[in-house]
């Protein structure tokens, strides 16, 4: 049975029925999600086109594209934020979690996630207290890494030849440093110009410190022995570039000793903690870098004077001791008096002895001269001649003895050529010898030799002895003829006939 249609049922069907229906006169046209998101975005941006927010950063993240994403929160709410790359590059500080900031921008929506967020155009730290809190947080973080440890500090060179200065080239700081160095000890200075305040100041300062460390010794640009990072005084915002982590790490990693001279004596930056030495002012940094030349010269003069005194002091002491000993010594005249007296006595004795000896010699000479008279000498010559005649050594006797000796040797001279062993060689005979030159007289002795030498009248012939094969010639050499005995005068016989 069909169910009758009721108007109330129709109303309920339009409000929550199974299928959406549009009645007559209904102008509530359904909107798409994109349309309502666009309407919401336009409404929010028109109403909140410029906002200035204060909150604590959280979830800070920098994308590879350079955009910065973060969240701003306080005790009761959180709002997401984004800062496009251009604005993020112009930031004067490095955003970190927990830093309280004041952000300026506009509210917008992100339809992709049905969220609203703030597009940040500028961001600043919310007051000096928040800046100091960030500074303390960063100092504790870097100190925990050991960048400020005392054992990492290096000694400043006593007299650097080349000094590198990282500062602004147009400020009064560089003039004060150069003037102070010229007054104390003129040195070669290399200035690396950088910005000391502003957005890109931290990167330039860090690059300058690393650039000095990268200079190789012996190159066209001299390598500094010392680096001074300097800036004049200012507020904490003005000095903030020297609190950036990139600068602190560059100073801590420098291979050259670094003096930090940032601000005045009351100003302290993280660069001062990382440097090897902190100077209260840039002028004080120049005073720390080099000694006073005049003081060094004065000290050298003093040391030279002390050296001369030290060298002369032993001489003076020795002279004093010598004079004291000389005073204790006896007089030279007293020491030589006895010896002089003895010398006088010996001289007198010598004169008397020479005089007496001369007189004795003169007497002997006179006696000898008396014996050497001419008649006496002639008598002695005549007596010697007579003794020689009685000895019988007249020339006629010597000549007769020589003639008898020559006559007795003449028969031997005639027989000697007949006894020469090589005489038969002239008549065709041969002399048989062994390899050593010894004469062989028997056939048995000759058969024991492996080679023989046959000597003929005109030379020698070497032959080899073979069993049943005869004699084979080996080599021949001309024989030197035997020397003939020379006829000479007969030898002198013994004068006494023995």
C-alpha positions, 0 to 999 in steps of 0.5 A: 500500500503506498505511503502518503507524502507529507510536507514535513517529511519533505523538509526533513529530507532537504536538511538531512536526507540521503541525496542533497536537493535544492528547493525552489528559492534556495540561494545557498550555492555550495562552495568548493574547498578551494573557493572557501580557502581563497575567500578565507585567505583574502579575508585574513590578509585584508584584515591582518596585512601588517602585524608585529608579533613578539614571541619565542622562536621554536623549530627553526629550520632553514631549507635548501632553497634558503627559506626559513621556517619556524614557529612563534610561541608564548605561554598560550599559543603557537603560530607558524612562520615563514621567511623567504630567502631574501629576507632570511639573508638580510638577518643580522643574527642567526635565528635559534630555538629559544630566542625571543624575537619581534617579527614583522609581517602579515598573516596568511593561510596555507590552503594545503594544510588548512593552517594560518601562518605569518609571513615574516619580513623582518625579525629582530631580537626582542630587546637587549635582555633577549640578545644577552640571553642568546649570547650566553646560550651561544657562549655556553655551547661553544665553551662546551666544545672546548673552543675557549679552553686555556690549553688551546691558547698559543703564545704571541711571538715576541717580535713578529716580522709581518702582522695581519690586521682584520678591520675596516680600512676606513675607520680610526682603528687601523690608523691607531694600530699603524701609528702605535706600531710605528712608534714602538717597533716598525713592522710590515702590516697586511690589512684585510679590509672587511665590514665590521658591522652589518649583515655580511660582516661576520662572513667577511671577518671569518673569511679574512681570518681563514685567508691569512691562515691559508697563505703559504710561507715563501709565496708572493704575499708574506705569511703573517706571524700574528693576526689582530682582529680589531674594531672600535667601540659600540653597543652590543648590536654593533659588536654582534658580528664578532659574536657570530659562531662563524667568526668564533670558529674561524678564530679558534681554528686559525693556525696563526696566533690571534689577538682580539681587540673588539670594542673598548675595555668593558666590551666583551665578545665571543671572539675575545674568548676564542682568541689567543690573547684579548686586548682591551683596545686596538691600540693596546693590541698593537702594544701587545704585538711588538715590544718597544724598539728603543727599550730593546736597544737600551736592554741590548746596550745594558746586556753588552755592558754587563757582558763587558763587565763580566769579561773584565771582572776576572781580569780585575780580580786577577790583577788584585790577587797578583798585586797582593802576591807581588807584595808578599814576594821578596825583592828581586835584588835580595833574591839575586844578591847571593847569585850575583856575588857567586857570579863575580867570584866565578868570573874572577876565577875564570879570568885568573884561570885563563891567564894562567892557562895562556901563560902555560901554553905560551911556555910549551909553545916556546919550548916546542918552537925551540925544538923545531930548528931547521938543522934538526929537521934536515937531520931527521929527513936524512935519517928517514931516507937512510932507513928507506934505502935499507928496506930494499923497496927500490923500483927496480926490485918491484919491476922484476917481481912483476915480470916473473909473475907475468911469465908464470901466468903465460902458459895458463893463458895458452891452455885456457882456450883449449879447455873451453867446452864450446870449442868443439862446436866449431868443428860440428859437435852439438851440446845437449842440455835440459830445459834448465840449461844443464848439460846432459852427458848420458842417453839415459838422462836425456830420455827422462826429459820431455824437451831438450835444447841442442846448442850448435855453433850458430845457435840453439834448437829446442826439441821434444822427445817422443817415444819412437817418433824421433825428436821434434824441433820446438823453437830455435834461438841464435846462440850468442858467441862465447866471449873471447878472453881479453889479453891484458897486462899481467896481474901485479904479484904480491910485493912480499912474494906470497 
